[in-house]
Structures are given as C-alpha cells and as structure tokens.
Amino acid sequence: MFLRSTTRWKDGKKHYYWSIVESRRCRGDRIVQQTVLYLGEINDSQQEQWIRAIEVFDEEAGAMEQLKLFAAERRRLLAAAPDRVEVRLKDFELHRPRQWGGCWLFSELWKELQLDEFWRARLGFSREDTDWEHVLQVLVCYRLLDPGSEWRLHRVWFEQSAMADLLAEDFSIAAKDTLYRCLDSLVEHKAELFEFLHDRWAALFGVKFDVLLYDLTSTYFESDPPFPEDDKRRFGHSRDKRSDCVQVVIALIITPEGLPLT
C-alpha cells in the first residue's frame, strides 16, 4: 500500500487530496491499483495529524521505531529500518466472507437467458485480453443484488462477492476504468438486446403479445433553450404544471405479466 496525492487548483490556491492505494497483481503480470481509503483534502497543518506509523521491531537491538507514511518523513527512517520484519501469526485472524449463493444463482440465470452468448459475440476481448462479457456479468450481478455506483463496486463489492471465483477471473475486471469502458460499449447494442430478450422471454415463459400495457411520466428541466435540433427536451403539456420549462416524456411498455419490453 502507498499514499497517492493529487492536486487541484481552486480559487487561486493549490489543494492536496490523498488516498491510500493498494497495488494488485493480476494475470499477465498486470498491475491494477485499488483505492482502499479516500482521505480527502489534507492541508499542511492536517498532514501532521494524519501521519501514521508502521511499527517495526528490531529484535536484536530491542528497539521500536516508526516508519512514517509520508515520503518526507519516511526517507530518514527507511535507512535505519531492519532487514526483516517478524510477524506473530498466532495473533492474526483472516476473515473474508463472500456473497456466494446470490452470485451463483445470477450466473445460472445469465446462462439460461443465453446472455453470455449474446454479449460475447458483440463485445469480445480487449487488447489486454479482458473478457468484456465477464465484466458485464459483474456489473449486472451487482445491480441486481446490491445496486450502487461503479466506484463502490470497484472499492467494496467485488471483494465481498464470489464473482471472481465463479468466472475464474481476478481483480482486473473490477478496475474502475474497465467498468466504465464496458458501459460505454453497450449503447450501440440496445435495440438488438430488446429484440433478443423479447424472443427469449417468449420462448421461456410462453409470453403472448396480444395485449401490452404502457405508462407515461415526464421530467422537466429548468434550463434555457434553444437546444440542438436532436435534443429531446421540448415544451408541451406539463403534468407538473411547469409549462414554462422544457420536458422529456418517458414511456414504459410491459406485458400483462410485468415483463418490460422497452
């Protein structure tokens, strides 16, 4: 683990933001960096309060020293640190509970719907041999079992799930940039996905499409026109009684059984 510092100029001043980052070795000798803890902004006066120590016990000298986390504090002490650190294993406990049942059931449903075949043919592999279909499985499973942001998936959820074991993958498929890049690749296949799911639902459940149900809602925007020609925001009858604002009307079409179509 190490401390990473990023800087940002704001109101003419330079601000420092710190986070604790861990390097994870993945297949093919790739290194993925995982943010373990975001510390936020630390100014010069706060830095002294955040200095933490790794205690190193030199058994021969019988002395205890501290290795500071911040580089300026650390250089002086590293030279005097002992060559080895002995750990009392009996005092350590390792616990890693993981969500297994839900992840396994999701994986079976994913295969039953044949989504693995559908997406693998369209997403393929990256130049770094990343299986995009596996990345998408992780994203969808996360949204189904414990929905949240991709950042939370990267920092917390993936390690608490059994998806790495079920997919025979490592942490590289949960790298935050990988998650965002996968989402960017899905939009162009939206129409094909709806048609594919339509056919799979009909085959699995004998769904009829003689009767369809729909509902409408709208959301308005307090923003100033004009907008580009292809912008969906328009003036119209407002259910929110905000005829002064542009709005978007949203429709949902489902079967009588509640299966969404589009």
Backbone as JSON, one array per atom type, in Angstrom:
{
  "sequence": "MFLRSTTRWKDGKKHYYWSIVESRRCRGDRIVQQTVLYLGEINDSQQEQWIRAIEVFDEEAGAMEQLKLFAAERRRLLAAAPDRVEVRLKDFELHRPRQWGGCWLFSELWKELQLDEFWRARLGFSREDTDWEHVLQVLVCYRLLDPGSEWRLHRVWFEQSAMADLLAEDFSIAAKDTLYRCLDSLVEHKAELFEFLHDRWAALFGVKFDVLLYDLTSTYFESDPPFPEDDKRRFGHSRDKRSDCVQVVIALIITPEGLPLT",
  "N": [[0.83, -1.19, 0.0], [0.31, 2.31, -0.56], [0.55, 5.89, -0.28], [-1.29, 8.1, -2.28], [-1.13, 11.17, -3.87], [-3.07, 13.8, -5.16], [-3.43, 16.85, -6.94], [-5.15, 20.01, -7.08], [-6.12, 23.06, -8.49], [-7.9, 25.64, -7.04], [-9.85, 28.44, -6.63], [-7.6, 30.02, -6.87], [-5.79, 28.76, -5.22], [-3.69, 26.02, -4.25], [-4.75, 22.78, -3.79], [-4.49, 19.77, -1.92], [-5.18, 16.36, -2.26], [-5.64, 13.21, -0.78], [-5.23, 9.64, -0.89], [-5.32, 6.2, 0.09], [-3.76, 3.65, -1.56], [-3.72, 0.44, -3.05], [-1.67, -1.89, -4.7], [-2.52, -4.38, -6.97], [-1.63, -7.48, -8.19], [-2.33, -8.94, -11.25], [-3.35, -11.37, -13.76], [-0.97, -12.13, -16.38], [1.05, -10.51, -15.46], [0.02, -8.0, -15.0], [-0.65, -4.92, -13.34], [-3.0, -3.67, -11.17], [-4.37, -0.89, -9.67], [-5.98, -0.36, -6.64], [-8.15, 1.71, -4.88], [-8.09, 1.93, -1.52], [-8.8, 3.51, 0.68], [-10.21, 6.67, 0.79], [-8.94, 9.7, 1.68], [-9.42, 12.35, 1.43], [-9.13, 15.97, 1.37], [-6.09, 17.23, 2.58], [-4.46, 19.59, 4.32], [-1.42, 21.46, 5.02], [-1.27, 21.75, 7.83], [-3.0, 19.76, 8.7], [-1.69, 17.52, 7.82], [0.21, 16.65, 9.65], [-1.39, 15.54, 11.59], [-2.34, 13.32, 10.29], [-0.25, 11.62, 9.95], [0.76, 8.4, 10.17], [1.96, 5.32, 11.6], [4.03, 2.5, 10.86], [4.9, 0.0, 12.87], [8.02, -1.27, 13.53], [9.81, -3.84, 14.78], [12.92, -4.34, 15.96], [14.45, -7.07, 16.8], [17.01, -7.78, 17.62], [18.23, -5.39, 18.38], [16.4, -4.59, 20.18], [14.71, -2.44, 20.01], [12.12, -0.1, 19.19], [10.8, 1.36, 16.31], [9.29, 3.85, 14.18], [7.83, 3.9, 10.97], [7.14, 6.42, 8.87], [4.27, 7.36, 6.93], [4.16, 9.43, 5.01], [6.26, 10.6, 2.42], [8.4, 12.41, 2.88], [8.83, 12.16, 5.61], [9.52, 9.54, 5.73], [11.88, 8.79, 4.4], [14.2, 9.2, 5.95], [13.97, 7.33, 8.0], [13.8, 4.86, 6.74], [16.37, 4.03, 6.02], [17.45, 3.25, 8.41], [15.91, 1.1, 9.11], [15.24, -2.32, 10.05], [16.34, -5.33, 8.32], [14.41, -7.26, 8.09], [11.06, -8.11, 8.99], [9.4, -9.54, 11.61], [6.48, -11.41, 12.11], [3.88, -12.24, 14.31], [2.11, -14.89, 13.8], [0.1, -16.2, 15.17], [-1.35, -14.26, 16.35], [-2.85, -13.18, 14.38], [-5.86, -12.95, 12.48], [-7.78, -14.06, 9.76], [-10.39, -13.11, 7.83], [-12.75, -13.5, 5.31], [-15.6, -13.16, 4.33], [-17.91, -13.93, 1.74], [-20.38, -13.13, -0.76], [-22.03, -15.71, -2.03], [-24.22, -17.5, -2.79], [-26.22, -15.84, -4.04], [-24.72, -14.8, -6.16], [-24.07, -17.13, -7.56], [-26.64, -18.05, -8.33], [-27.43, -15.92, -9.95], [-25.54, -16.2, -12.03], [-26.38, -18.61, -13.16], [-28.93, -17.9, -14.11], [-28.16, -15.98, -15.97], [-26.9, -17.58, -17.89], [-29.07, -19.19, -18.6], [-30.74, -17.39, -19.87], [-29.19, -17.03, -22.04], [-27.54, -14.87, -22.3], [-24.82, -14.75, -22.04], [-23.79, -15.81, -24.44], [-24.93, -14.02, -26.25], [-23.75, -11.5, -25.59], [-20.98, -12.04, -25.66], [-20.43, -12.45, -28.34], [-20.71, -9.92, -29.31], [-19.21, -8.14, -27.77], [-16.65, -9.26, -27.25], [-13.07, -9.49, -26.75], [-10.6, -7.42, -25.15], [-7.56, -5.66, -26.13], [-5.84, -6.2, -24.1], [-6.64, -8.66, -23.38], [-8.95, -8.73, -21.86], [-12.0, -10.05, -20.9], [-14.87, -8.88, -21.97], [-17.49, -9.67, -21.68], [-17.5, -10.99, -19.23], [-16.9, -8.85, -17.55], [-19.24, -7.38, -17.87], [-21.07, -9.19, -16.79], [-20.38, -9.05, -14.07], [-21.08, -6.37, -13.54], [-23.89, -6.4, -13.99], [-24.76, -8.34, -12.17], [-24.09, -7.09, -9.79], [-25.79, -4.84, -9.89], [-28.19, -6.16, -9.63], [-28.11, -7.57, -7.16], [-27.04, -5.86, -5.16], [-27.43, -2.92, -5.62], [-25.59, -0.04, -6.68], [-23.05, 2.47, -7.1], [-20.55, 2.36, -9.76], [-18.08, 2.95, -8.73], [-18.28, 2.13, -6.06], [-18.6, -0.6, -6.49], [-16.06, -1.21, -7.46], [-14.44, -0.53, -5.24], [-15.48, -1.88, -2.99], [-17.61, -3.93, -3.3], [-16.9, -6.02, -5.13], [-14.83, -7.49, -3.93], [-16.24, -8.59, -1.88], [-17.85, -10.41, -3.01], [-18.5, -13.52, -4.82], [-17.85, -13.51, -7.46], [-15.37, -13.42, -8.77], [-14.38, -16.01, -8.31], [-16.38, -17.59, -9.53], [-16.19, -16.84, -12.18], [-13.6, -17.38, -12.76], [-11.71, -15.31, -12.71], [-9.65, -12.39, -12.03], [-8.9, -9.46, -10.02], [-8.69, -7.57, -11.99], [-10.88, -7.26, -13.7], [-12.56, -5.7, -12.29], [-11.48, -3.23, -12.15], [-11.77, 0.29, -12.01], [-11.73, 1.9, -14.37], [-12.06, -0.03, -16.32], [-14.67, -0.92, -15.8], [-16.18, 1.38, -16.48], [-15.53, 1.66, -19.19], [-16.66, -0.62, -20.24], [-19.41, -0.14, -19.92], [-19.72, 1.95, -21.73], [-19.64, 0.59, -24.11], [-22.04, -0.66, -24.52], [-24.29, 0.74, -25.46], [-24.69, 0.87, -28.26], [-25.77, -1.58, -28.85], [-28.33, -1.69, -27.92], [-30.94, -1.82, -29.16], [-30.81, -4.35, -30.4], [-30.57, -5.93, -28.11], [-33.07, -5.61, -26.8], [-34.76, -6.85, -28.66], [-33.7, -9.42, -28.64], [-34.15, -10.23, -25.94], [-36.92, -10.13, -25.94], [-37.54, -12.31, -27.62], [-36.4, -14.41, -26.1], [-37.86, -14.34, -23.68], [-40.39, -14.95, -24.65], [-39.96, -17.56, -25.54], [-39.19, -18.92, -23.18], [-41.25, -18.5, -21.29], [-43.63, -18.62, -22.61], [-44.83, -16.23, -23.4], [-47.38, -14.04, -24.44], [-48.12, -11.49, -26.84], [-50.4, -10.15, -27.43], [-51.74, -8.3, -25.91], [-50.58, -5.32, -24.6], [-49.24, -3.25, -22.04], [-48.91, 0.15, -21.07], [-47.26, 3.01, -19.65], [-46.93, 6.44, -18.84], [-44.71, 9.06, -17.97], [-43.16, 12.13, -16.94], [-40.4, 14.4, -16.98], [-39.09, 17.51, -16.02], [-36.96, 20.3, -16.99], [-35.1, 22.89, -15.69], [-33.81, 24.74, -17.56], [-32.32, 26.8, -20.11], [-33.63, 27.18, -23.35], [-32.29, 27.99, -26.68], [-31.89, 24.52, -27.75], [-29.78, 21.94, -29.21], [-30.81, 20.55, -32.43], [-31.39, 17.8, -32.3], [-32.02, 17.4, -29.68], [-33.98, 16.06, -27.04], [-35.56, 17.46, -25.32], [-38.46, 19.37, -24.94], [-41.03, 21.93, -25.15], [-44.33, 21.51, -23.83], [-47.54, 20.01, -22.87], [-47.59, 20.04, -19.41], [-47.53, 17.88, -16.75], [-46.59, 18.49, -14.33], [-47.28, 21.03, -13.98], [-45.59, 22.98, -14.96], [-45.37, 24.66, -17.31], [-43.62, 26.49, -18.25], [-41.2, 25.32, -18.51], [-38.95, 23.2, -20.32], [-39.4, 19.72, -21.2], [-39.12, 16.1, -20.89], [-40.84, 13.34, -22.07], [-41.47, 10.18, -20.79], [-41.86, 6.79, -21.56], [-43.04, 3.53, -20.65], [-43.28, 0.24, -21.68], [-44.9, -2.78, -21.12], [-45.58, -6.32, -20.67], [-48.71, -8.01, -19.78], [-47.87, -9.65, -17.71], [-45.9, -8.24, -16.5], [-43.37, -8.04, -17.59], [-40.84, -6.01, -18.79], [-40.67, -4.43, -21.95], [-39.77, -2.23, -23.49]],
  "CA": [[0.0, 0.0, 0.0], [1.06, 3.56, -0.56], [-0.27, 7.09, -0.33], [-1.28, 8.81, -3.55], [-1.55, 12.57, -3.74], [-3.48, 14.52, -6.36], [-3.54, 18.29, -6.68], [-6.17, 20.73, -7.84], [-6.14, 24.49, -8.25], [-9.25, 26.11, -6.78], [-9.87, 29.79, -6.08], [-6.23, 30.53, -6.84], [-4.97, 28.04, -4.25], [-3.4, 24.64, -4.58], [-5.32, 21.88, -2.8], [-3.94, 18.42, -1.98], [-6.12, 15.3, -1.9], [-4.86, 12.0, -0.51], [-5.93, 8.37, -0.79], [-4.48, 5.03, 0.29], [-3.92, 2.82, -2.75], [-3.07, -0.87, -2.99], [-1.37, -2.47, -6.0], [-2.94, -5.76, -7.07], [-1.04, -8.16, -9.34], [-3.29, -9.77, -11.95], [-2.74, -12.27, -14.73], [-0.14, -11.47, -17.36], [1.9, -9.54, -14.76], [-0.6, -6.67, -14.98], [-0.82, -4.32, -12.02], [-4.19, -2.83, -11.05], [-4.34, -0.15, -8.41], [-7.28, -0.25, -6.0], [-8.23, 2.69, -3.81], [-8.56, 1.3, -0.29], [-9.42, 4.51, 1.53], [-10.07, 8.05, 0.32], [-8.74, 10.53, 2.86], [-9.9, 13.7, 1.17], [-8.13, 17.05, 1.35], [-5.25, 17.37, 3.77], [-3.56, 20.72, 4.18], [-0.15, 21.27, 5.72], [-1.46, 21.57, 9.27], [-3.65, 18.48, 8.93], [-0.81, 16.42, 7.47], [0.85, 16.15, 10.87], [-2.35, 14.71, 12.31], [-2.61, 12.1, 9.54], [0.93, 10.75, 9.9], [0.57, 7.15, 10.9], [3.23, 4.61, 11.66], [4.15, 1.05, 10.85], [5.88, -0.31, 13.91], [8.99, -2.28, 13.15], [10.53, -4.24, 15.98], [14.23, -4.91, 15.74], [14.6, -7.96, 17.94], [18.39, -7.79, 18.08], [18.54, -4.15, 19.08], [15.41, -4.4, 21.23], [14.19, -1.07, 19.91], [10.92, 0.07, 18.39], [10.83, 2.59, 15.53], [8.11, 4.08, 13.37], [8.05, 4.3, 9.58], [6.08, 7.36, 8.54], [3.66, 7.12, 5.63], [4.51, 10.48, 4.07], [7.6, 10.34, 1.89], [9.41, 13.25, 3.51], [9.1, 11.61, 6.93], [9.89, 8.14, 5.65], [13.21, 8.52, 3.86], [15.23, 9.14, 7.0], [13.83, 6.14, 8.83], [13.97, 3.62, 5.98], [17.77, 3.63, 6.04], [17.76, 2.61, 9.69], [14.97, 0.02, 9.38], [15.84, -3.65, 9.99], [16.2, -6.01, 7.04], [13.24, -8.13, 8.07], [10.02, -7.86, 9.98], [8.81, -10.79, 12.07], [5.06, -11.28, 12.44], [3.34, -13.32, 15.14], [0.95, -15.36, 13.06], [-0.97, -16.63, 16.07], [-2.13, -13.09, 16.72], [-3.58, -12.7, 13.22], [-7.04, -13.66, 12.02], [-8.14, -13.67, 8.4], [-11.8, -13.38, 7.53], [-13.21, -12.91, 4.05], [-16.92, -13.67, 3.93], [-18.3, -13.5, 0.4], [-21.71, -13.44, -1.25], [-21.88, -16.82, -2.98], [-25.47, -18.03, -3.32], [-26.83, -14.91, -4.98], [-23.86, -14.71, -7.36], [-24.22, -18.38, -8.32], [-27.97, -18.07, -8.94], [-27.41, -14.96, -11.05], [-24.77, -16.78, -13.14], [-27.22, -19.61, -13.82], [-29.96, -17.18, -14.86], [-27.47, -15.35, -17.11], [-26.71, -18.61, -18.91], [-30.38, -19.64, -19.05], [-31.21, -16.39, -20.83], [-28.21, -17.04, -23.13], [-26.92, -13.56, -22.41], [-23.37, -14.92, -22.2], [-23.53, -15.96, -25.87], [-25.31, -12.79, -26.94], [-22.79, -10.42, -25.38], [-19.61, -12.39, -26.05], [-20.31, -12.28, -29.79], [-20.73, -8.49, -29.64], [-18.21, -7.39, -27.02], [-15.34, -9.86, -27.48], [-11.98, -9.29, -25.81], [-9.79, -6.23, -25.38], [-6.17, -5.95, -26.5], [-5.2, -6.74, -22.9], [-7.29, -9.96, -23.13], [-10.06, -8.6, -20.93], [-13.25, -10.61, -21.39], [-15.88, -7.86, -21.67], [-18.73, -10.31, -21.23], [-17.33, -11.23, -17.8], [-17.03, -7.56, -16.89], [-20.66, -7.05, -17.87], [-21.72, -10.06, -15.8], [-20.14, -8.48, -12.74], [-21.88, -5.16, -13.43], [-25.31, -6.73, -13.9], [-24.97, -9.04, -10.9], [-24.01, -6.06, -8.75], [-27.02, -4.05, -9.94], [-29.31, -7.0, -9.21], [-28.02, -7.99, -5.76], [-26.7, -4.79, -4.21], [-27.18, -1.82, -6.56], [-24.84, 1.14, -6.25], [-22.21, 3.07, -8.14], [-19.41, 1.56, -10.21], [-16.97, 3.23, -7.8], [-18.47, 1.24, -4.9], [-18.29, -1.96, -6.95], [-14.6, -1.31, -7.53], [-13.78, -0.4, -3.94], [-16.01, -2.7, -1.91], [-18.47, -5.07, -3.53], [-16.28, -7.14, -5.85], [-14.08, -8.3, -2.97], [-17.19, -9.24, -0.99], [-18.67, -11.33, -3.81], [-17.81, -14.7, -5.32], [-17.8, -13.44, -8.92], [-14.02, -13.78, -9.25], [-14.27, -17.47, -8.29], [-17.31, -18.18, -10.48], [-15.75, -16.53, -13.54], [-12.17, -17.68, -12.87], [-11.08, -14.04, -13.05], [-9.01, -11.7, -10.92], [-9.43, -8.13, -9.73], [-8.56, -6.67, -13.14], [-12.17, -6.98, -14.33], [-13.27, -4.73, -11.44], [-10.8, -1.93, -12.17], [-12.82, 1.28, -12.26], [-11.73, 2.32, -15.77], [-12.61, -1.16, -17.08], [-16.12, -0.9, -15.63], [-16.76, 2.49, -17.25], [-15.35, 1.39, -20.61], [-17.63, -1.65, -20.62], [-20.72, 0.51, -20.05], [-19.71, 2.74, -22.96], [-19.75, -0.3, -25.28], [-23.34, -1.32, -24.55], [-25.37, 1.55, -26.02], [-24.93, 0.58, -29.67], [-26.47, -2.87, -28.97], [-29.57, -1.6, -27.15], [-32.08, -2.32, -29.93], [-30.65, -5.8, -30.54], [-30.81, -6.56, -26.82], [-34.51, -5.66, -26.57], [-35.33, -7.87, -29.54], [-33.24, -10.73, -28.16], [-34.87, -10.56, -24.7], [-38.3, -10.38, -26.36], [-37.62, -13.7, -28.11], [-36.09, -15.35, -25.03], [-38.99, -14.38, -22.76], [-41.48, -15.67, -25.32], [-39.62, -18.98, -25.59], [-39.1, -19.49, -21.84], [-42.47, -18.36, -20.49], [-44.82, -18.65, -23.44], [-45.44, -14.9, -23.29], [-48.13, -13.54, -25.59], [-48.0, -10.05, -27.0], [-51.66, -9.63, -27.96], [-52.08, -7.15, -25.09], [-49.43, -4.68, -23.97], [-49.58, -2.16, -21.15], [-47.91, 1.23, -21.1], [-47.44, 4.1, -18.72], [-46.17, 7.62, -19.21], [-44.37, 10.05, -16.97], [-42.36, 13.19, -17.55], [-39.49, 15.12, -16.1], [-38.83, 18.82, -16.61], [-35.62, 20.84, -16.81], [-35.05, 24.35, -15.55], [-32.67, 25.17, -18.38], [-32.73, 27.77, -21.12], [-33.44, 26.88, -24.78], [-32.5, 26.84, -27.58], [-31.04, 23.33, -27.67], [-29.51, 21.36, -30.54], [-32.01, 20.04, -33.09], [-31.7, 16.43, -31.9], [-32.28, 17.34, -28.24], [-35.33, 15.54, -26.78], [-36.31, 18.36, -24.43], [-39.39, 20.21, -25.68], [-42.18, 22.46, -24.43], [-45.57, 20.77, -24.06], [-48.42, 19.93, -21.69], [-46.78, 19.62, -18.26], [-48.27, 17.34, -15.61], [-46.04, 19.13, -13.13], [-47.74, 22.42, -14.01], [-44.44, 23.83, -15.25], [-45.38, 24.88, -18.77], [-42.52, 27.39, -18.59], [-39.97, 24.53, -18.59], [-38.91, 22.1, -21.29], [-39.56, 18.44, -20.52], [-39.0, 14.86, -21.65], [-41.88, 12.37, -21.73], [-40.87, 8.85, -20.72], [-42.87, 5.73, -21.66], [-42.64, 2.16, -20.34], [-44.18, -0.75, -22.26], [-44.7, -4.08, -20.48], [-46.61, -7.34, -20.89], [-49.58, -8.12, -18.6], [-47.15, -10.31, -16.61], [-44.97, -7.3, -15.9], [-42.05, -8.08, -18.21], [-40.64, -4.78, -19.58], [-40.23, -4.61, -23.33], [-38.98, -1.08, -23.94]],
  "C": [[0.88, 1.25, 0.0], [0.07, 4.72, -0.61], [-0.16, 7.75, -1.7], [-1.84, 10.2, -3.32], [-1.94, 13.12, -5.1], [-3.68, 15.98, -5.99], [-4.59, 18.92, -7.57], [-6.1, 22.2, -7.46], [-7.59, 24.94, -8.12], [-9.18, 27.46, -6.09], [-8.46, 30.35, -5.91], [-5.31, 29.84, -5.86], [-4.79, 26.6, -4.68], [-3.87, 23.73, -3.45], [-4.76, 20.47, -3.02], [-4.99, 17.42, -1.49], [-5.36, 13.98, -1.82], [-5.77, 10.78, -0.48], [-4.9, 7.26, -0.57], [-4.78, 4.05, -0.83], [-3.13, 1.52, -2.58], [-2.85, -1.38, -4.41], [-1.73, -3.95, -5.98], [-2.33, -6.37, -8.33], [-2.07, -9.11, -9.95], [-2.57, -10.62, -12.99], [-1.95, -11.47, -15.77], [0.74, -10.4, -16.77], [1.34, -8.12, -14.82], [-0.78, -6.21, -13.54], [-2.05, -3.41, -12.08], [-4.15, -2.18, -9.69], [-5.76, 0.05, -7.89], [-7.21, 0.77, -4.87], [-8.85, 2.03, -2.58], [-9.31, 2.29, 0.58], [-9.15, 5.9, 0.96], [-10.03, 8.97, 1.54], [-9.24, 11.95, 2.67], [-8.77, 14.71, 1.19], [-7.39, 17.11, 2.67], [-4.31, 18.55, 3.53], [-2.32, 20.5, 5.04], [-0.34, 21.04, 7.21], [-2.11, 20.23, 9.59], [-2.73, 17.3, 8.67], [-0.17, 15.81, 8.71], [-0.1, 15.23, 11.63], [-2.57, 13.38, 11.62], [-1.41, 11.15, 9.47], [0.69, 9.54, 10.78], [1.84, 6.32, 10.77], [3.04, 3.11, 11.48], [5.25, 0.71, 11.84], [6.75, -1.48, 13.48], [9.83, -2.62, 14.37], [11.83, -4.92, 15.59], [14.57, -5.76, 16.95], [16.01, -7.93, 18.5], [18.7, -6.54, 18.89], [17.56, -3.9, 20.23], [14.8, -3.02, 21.2], [12.98, -1.06, 18.99], [11.01, 1.39, 17.64], [9.55, 2.69, 14.72], [8.52, 4.5, 11.96], [6.87, 5.18, 9.17], [5.55, 7.08, 7.13], [4.05, 8.17, 4.6], [5.98, 10.4, 3.7], [8.68, 11.14, 2.61], [9.79, 12.71, 4.89], [9.73, 10.23, 6.86], [11.34, 7.92, 5.25], [14.26, 8.34, 4.94], [15.17, 7.83, 7.77], [14.04, 4.84, 8.07], [15.41, 3.11, 6.03], [18.11, 2.88, 7.32], [16.86, 1.43, 10.0], [15.68, -1.33, 9.3], [15.57, -4.31, 8.65], [14.95, -6.88, 6.98], [12.28, -7.7, 9.18], [9.4, -9.19, 10.35], [7.39, -10.54, 12.54], [4.63, -12.48, 13.26], [2.03, -13.79, 14.52], [-0.2, -15.75, 13.97], [-1.85, -15.46, 16.5], [-2.95, -12.53, 15.57], [-4.78, -13.58, 12.94], [-7.41, -13.14, 10.64], [-9.58, -14.09, 8.13], [-12.15, -12.72, 6.21], [-14.55, -13.53, 3.65], [-17.31, -13.1, 2.58], [-19.72, -13.92, 0.09], [-21.57, -14.51, -2.33], [-23.2, -17.23, -3.62], [-26.11, -17.12, -4.35], [-26.04, -14.81, -6.27], [-24.0, -15.97, -8.22], [-25.56, -18.43, -9.03], [-28.03, -17.09, -10.11], [-26.69, -15.55, -12.26], [-25.58, -17.83, -13.89], [-28.33, -18.95, -14.64], [-29.37, -16.52, -16.11], [-27.29, -16.35, -18.24], [-28.05, -19.08, -19.48], [-30.97, -18.67, -20.07], [-30.31, -16.3, -22.06], [-27.59, -15.67, -23.37], [-25.41, -13.67, -22.55], [-23.01, -15.04, -23.67], [-23.82, -14.67, -26.63], [-24.23, -11.73, -26.82], [-21.38, -10.77, -25.81], [-19.41, -12.18, -27.55], [-20.21, -10.81, -30.16], [-19.62, -7.7, -28.94], [-16.8, -7.93, -27.22], [-14.35, -9.59, -26.37], [-11.23, -8.0, -26.16], [-8.38, -6.64, -25.8], [-5.39, -6.51, -25.32], [-5.81, -8.07, -22.48], [-8.34, -9.88, -22.04], [-11.33, -9.14, -21.58], [-14.38, -9.65, -21.01], [-17.19, -8.46, -21.21], [-18.66, -10.62, -19.74], [-17.45, -9.92, -17.01], [-18.51, -7.17, -16.79], [-21.43, -7.92, -16.89], [-21.58, -9.5, -14.4], [-21.0, -7.24, -12.53], [-23.36, -5.47, -13.22], [-25.62, -7.43, -12.59], [-24.98, -8.04, -9.74], [-25.29, -5.23, -8.71], [-28.22, -4.85, -9.44], [-29.29, -7.27, -7.71], [-27.83, -6.84, -4.79], [-26.41, -3.51, -4.98], [-26.5, -0.62, -5.92], [-24.0, 1.64, -7.4], [-21.1, 2.11, -8.56], [-18.2, 1.76, -9.29], [-17.06, 2.32, -6.57], [-18.2, -0.22, -5.28], [-16.79, -2.18, -6.94], [-13.96, -1.36, -6.15], [-14.21, -1.47, -2.94], [-16.62, -4.01, -2.39], [-17.77, -6.26, -4.16], [-15.53, -8.06, -4.89], [-15.02, -9.07, -2.04], [-18.09, -10.23, -1.72], [-17.81, -12.51, -4.26], [-17.65, -14.67, -6.84], [-16.43, -13.79, -9.47], [-13.86, -15.29, -9.31], [-15.16, -18.1, -9.36], [-16.87, -17.96, -11.93], [-14.3, -16.88, -13.8], [-11.39, -16.45, -13.33], [-10.38, -13.48, -11.83], [-9.54, -10.27, -10.84], [-9.39, -7.2, -10.94], [-9.91, -6.35, -13.78], [-13.01, -6.01, -13.5], [-12.52, -3.41, -11.34], [-11.79, -0.87, -12.63], [-12.87, 1.71, -13.72], [-12.31, 1.22, -16.67], [-14.12, -1.18, -16.99], [-16.76, 0.19, -16.48], [-16.64, 2.23, -18.76], [-16.35, 0.35, -21.09], [-19.01, -1.02, -20.82], [-20.81, 1.3, -21.35], [-19.96, 1.88, -24.2], [-21.14, -0.89, -25.46], [-24.38, -0.59, -25.37], [-25.69, 1.14, -27.45], [-25.7, -0.73, -29.87], [-27.83, -2.86, -28.3], [-30.75, -2.21, -27.9], [-32.0, -3.84, -30.1], [-30.95, -6.52, -29.24], [-32.31, -6.68, -26.54], [-35.16, -6.76, -27.42], [-34.95, -9.27, -29.07], [-34.0, -11.15, -26.9], [-36.35, -10.84, -24.99], [-38.45, -11.84, -26.78], [-37.36, -14.7, -26.99], [-37.23, -15.46, -24.04], [-40.15, -15.17, -23.37], [-41.21, -17.17, -25.32], [-39.65, -19.63, -24.2], [-40.44, -19.53, -21.12], [-43.75, -18.4, -21.31], [-45.57, -17.33, -23.43], [-46.15, -14.54, -24.6], [-48.06, -12.02, -25.63], [-49.25, -9.45, -27.64], [-52.08, -8.37, -27.22], [-50.81, -6.61, -24.47], [-49.92, -3.51, -23.12], [-48.49, -1.08, -21.24], [-48.26, 2.28, -20.07], [-46.52, 5.23, -19.13], [-45.85, 8.44, -17.96], [-43.52, 11.11, -17.65], [-41.44, 13.8, -16.5], [-39.12, 16.44, -16.77], [-37.46, 19.34, -16.21], [-35.7, 22.36, -16.71], [-33.8, 24.87, -16.26], [-33.2, 26.0, -19.55], [-32.55, 27.22, -22.53], [-32.76, 28.07, -25.44], [-31.48, 25.72, -27.34], [-30.71, 22.86, -29.08], [-30.78, 20.71, -31.11], [-32.4, 18.64, -32.62], [-31.95, 16.28, -30.4], [-33.74, 16.94, -27.99], [-36.16, 16.46, -25.9], [-37.16, 19.33, -25.25], [-40.42, 20.81, -24.72], [-43.41, 21.63, -24.77], [-46.43, 20.8, -22.83], [-47.64, 19.33, -20.53], [-47.68, 19.13, -17.14], [-47.8, 17.96, -14.3], [-46.44, 20.6, -13.03], [-46.57, 23.39, -14.14], [-44.35, 24.02, -16.76], [-44.26, 25.82, -19.21], [-41.21, 26.64, -18.78], [-40.08, 23.47, -19.69], [-38.96, 20.78, -20.52], [-39.27, 17.3, -21.48], [-40.09, 13.93, -21.15], [-41.28, 10.97, -21.84], [-41.98, 7.8, -20.72], [-42.25, 4.39, -21.29], [-43.69, 1.22, -20.9], [-43.86, -2.11, -21.66], [-45.8, -5.04, -20.92], [-47.52, -7.38, -19.67], [-48.91, -8.82, -17.42], [-46.11, -9.42, -15.95], [-43.58, -7.33, -16.49], [-41.86, -6.85, -19.08], [-40.11, -5.1, -20.98], [-39.36, -3.46, -23.82], [-39.45, 0.16, -23.2]]
}
